[in-house]
């Protein structure tokens, strides 16, 4: 049986949602830039899943042929 363990939420560049989650006691874990995709993220981990706050950091790269199949736009 398949299960969902990864939830992605697109945010604005400064991710105001991140601060609201921190204020409610959640901890931000991994932070990564994604070269070639024009995105970066922060992750909030739970016992058996995680929430990925994903944001576009470079419009041009996110529109390039390599990143286009990802459907970021």
Secondary structure, DSSP 8 states (H G I E B T S, - for coil): -----EEEEE--TT-HHHHHHHHTT-----EEEETTTTEEEEEEE-SS-EEEEEEES-HHHHHSHHHHTT---
